[in-house]
C-alpha cells in the first residue's frame, strides 16, 4: 500500500467519523439542553431515588452487588485488555475537541 493510498484511507475514515459525530450531536442536543435546564431537579430526584433504594434494599444484597462489582473490576484489571481499556479511557478523559460543540439554542429567549 502506498503512502498516498494510506493517507486517503485515513482521511476517508476521519470524514466518516466526523459525519457520525455530527449526526449524534444533532440527535442529542435536545436531551442535553433539557438536562442542563433541569439539572437541579435531576440531581435532587436522583438523590431521593438512590436514598429510597438504599433504605429499602437489604444489606446482604448490597454486599453481593459490591462484591460482584469490585470482583469484576479486579478481574478486568488483571486481564490482558486492561492497558488497552485504561489507555482508551485516559485518552477520552484528556481529549480536547478540535472544534467546540455547537451551543444549544436557548428556548427561553426564543432564538
N, C-alpha and C positions, 0 to 999 in steps of 0.2 A: 504494500500500500504506500503510495507516495505521500509526501508531506502535505501537498495541496488537497488530496482526497481526504486525508485525516482532518485537516482544518475545516473542510466543507462539512464533514460529518459532525464535528463538534459544533459548528455554527448552526447547523440544522437542528441539532439536539437542544441547543440553547434557545432557539426561536420557539421550538415546541414547548419547552419548559415555561418560557415567558408567556406564551399564549394560554397555557393551562393555569398559570398563576393569575392571569387577568380574569379568566373565567371564574375561578374560585373566589377571587376578590369581589366580583360582581354579585355572586350569589350570597356571600356572607356579609356584605355591607349593611344590609337592613338589620340582621341579627346583632351585629356588633354595635350599631347605633342604638338599638333597643337596650342592649346590655349596659352600654355606657350611660344611657339616660336613666336607667333604673338600677344603678349599681348598689345603692344603699339598700334598697328593698331586696335585692338578690343576696346580699351579704347577711342581712337580718333573717331572711327566710331560710337560708342555708344553715345559719347558726341554730335557729329554732328547730329545724328538721333534724339536724345532727344531734342536738340535745335530746330530742324526743326518742330518737333511735337508740342513743346511748343509754337512756334511762329505762327503756323497755326490753332491750336485749339482755339475756343472762351473761354473766361474766365468762362462763365456760365457752360460749360462742365467740366472744371477743378474743379469748386466749387462743382458740383454734384458728381464727382468722389471722391473728398476728403471727402465729407460728407458721402458717401457710405462706403468708406474705414474705416474712423475713427468711424462711427456708428457701422459697423460690428465688429471692434476691441473692442469697448466698450461693445457690446452685448456678445462677446466671453469671455471677462474678467469677466463679471458678471455671466456667466454661471457656472454650477457645474463642467464642464470639464476644467475650467481654471487651477486649481492646477495641474491636470494631464498633460495637454499640456505644461505648463510652466516648470514642472519638467522634462519632456522628452526633451524639448528644452535645458534646462540648462545642462542636462546630456550629450547631444550631443556636446554642446559647450565645456564642460570641459573634455570630454573623451580623454584620451591619448591612442593611439593604442598600443596594446601589442607588435606587430611586425611592424616595419616600412614598408611602402608600397614599392614595388619593383620600382626601378628607371627606368624610360622610357629610352630606348636606344637613344643615340644621333645620328641622321641620318647624320649629317654633317660630323662626323668623320668616318662614315661607320661601326660602331660597332652595 
